[in-house]
């Protein structure tokens, strides 16, 4: 199957494609275990609204040597691809019919870890970036909010799911992974991107 065969979840103002269980449980389990143990997770501080803040999750940045990425006052120099990240990239590139030269890995350790409301609209990502997002581990809700209408869309992303954002989505919508009081086990999210050199 190709991305074009999936239904766009948005009626207008962007493209959002969801493929549940893109990886079946056994393969997803193996990827989660290795990524959790082997990626170079680190705590990050970002410059947001005029002050430095601790990011409430762990992250790692991998990619081609030219895929440097700057946001919120921090310059991200990519680590070399691991074998697993290369394989995952190949699978996602095939489905999306697109090339990715980097991946942002986020580790949400429990329900207190989160990602604030934002858009992936930095100039390095191009005019209408295509971003492919893989989830491994516990489920979490990803919330989208339209900038003009205030319309909201909540998607619960589960172990092995693939979500793809494209078209005008980053200009018309914001997204976040809110905190939750529900007991949660760790979740790994990989967002594959193409950074313009």
N, C-alpha and C positions, 0 to 999 in steps of 0.2 A: 504494500500500500504506500501511496505517496501522500504528502500533506494536502495536495489538491483534492483528494478524495474525502477529506474530513469536512464537516460542516463548520462554518464560521459562527461562533457563539454570539457575535455582536451583529445587530441589525444594521449599524452604521458606525462611522467614525473609527475604523480600525478593524484589525483582524485578530481573532483569538481562536486557536484550535487546541482541542483537548483529546488526548489519546490515553484513556485509562489502561493500566497494566501493559504499558509499552514493553516492559520487562516483566516476565512472570516471576513469581515469588522466589523460587530457588536461585535464579540468576540475580535478582535484585538483592537478595540476602547476601550473596557472595560479594557483590559490588559494594554494598554498604559496609560490610566488615572490613574490606581492604581499604576503602577510601577513609574510613574512620581512623584506622591505624596508621596509614601511610602518608596521607597528605600533611603538608607542613602548616598545620593550623596555628593561627596567631590572633591575639586580641588587637584590635585596631582603634585608633583615635581619629575622629574626623572633625573638621572645622565647620560647624553648623550654626547659622544665625549669630555669627560673631564670637563664638567660643568653641574651645576644644571639648569634645565629649567622648566618653567611652562607648563604642558600638556594642549593643547588647546581643552579640553573637560572635563566633569565631569565623575567620575567613582565610582563604588562600587564593592566590592569583597565579594561573599557569597559562602558557601560550608560546607562540613564536617569539623570537628575540625582539622583533619590531613592534610587538603588541603592547606598548606602554599605554597606560590609562590613568588619567588624572581626574579625580572628583573630590569635592569637599576638602580641598587643600592638601590632598595626599597624592603623591606620585606612585603608581603601582608598576613595578618592574616585574615581568612575568618570570616565574620559575619554569624550568624545562618540563615539557609534557612527561607524565608518567605513562607506562604501558596501558593501564586501565583507562586513563583519560583519553589517550589516542584512540583506543577501541570505541569508547563511547562517542567521541567526536565523529568517527567514521560512520557509526550507525545513525546518528542524528543528521549528519550531512546528507546521507543517502535519502532519508525520509523527507527532508526539507528542500532537497535539490539546491543547497547553498553551501558556501565554504565558510568555516569558522577558524579564526586564528588565535582564539583565547577562550578561557573559561574562568568565571568567578565562582568559587566554591564557598558556600556558607554552611556553617554547622550551628544549628539551633539545639542547644543542649537540653532544654526543657521548655515549659510553657512561658517562662519569664523572658526567654530570648525572643527577639522580634526584629522587624524591619519597618521603619517609618514610612509614611506615605510619600511617594516620589514617582518620578518618571525617568526612564533610561533614555535621556534625550541629549546627552553630551555630544558635542560636535564630532568627536572621534568615532562615534557610532554611525554617522551618516544621517541622511535626511529622514528616512523611514526604516529604522533598523529592524532586522529579523533576529529575534532572540529566542533560542530554544532552551527550555528549562526542564531538567530532570529532577525528580524527587525520589529519595531513598530514606527509609526509616519511618517514623511515626507520621501520621497524617496531621496536616495543619491547613487552616483556612487562608487562602490568598484573596484579598478584597480589592476590587476595582471600583473606582468612583469617577464618574464623568465630570469633567471640569465645568461644563456649562449647565447641564441639567440636574446634576447631583445624583443621577441614577447610580445605584450600587449593584454590583454583581459579586457574590461570594462563591468561590470554588474550593471545595475540600480536596486537596491534593494528597494522594495516597502513595504508598510504597510502589515504586516502579513506574509511576505516571510520567507522561510527557505533556508539556504545555508549550505552545508556540505563540509569541506575540509578534505582530507584523503590521504593515501598512501605517496608517496615521495614529495607531493606538497610543504611542508615547506622547503625541501632541494633544490628544483629546481626553485621555484618561490618566489617572494616577493609580498606583497600586501599593498595597502594604500587606505585611504579615503581622497581624496584631497579636499582642500578648493574650494568653488565656489562663484561666484558673484551673482548667481541667488538667489532671496529671498527664504529662507527656514525656515520652522517651525521646532520645535524640533523633533529629532529622537532618539529612544532608540535602542541600539543593545545589545543583550545578547549572549555571546559566552560560550557555555557549554564545559567543558574540564574534563579530568581525570588527576589529579596530583598524581604522584607516591610518596608514603610516603618515 
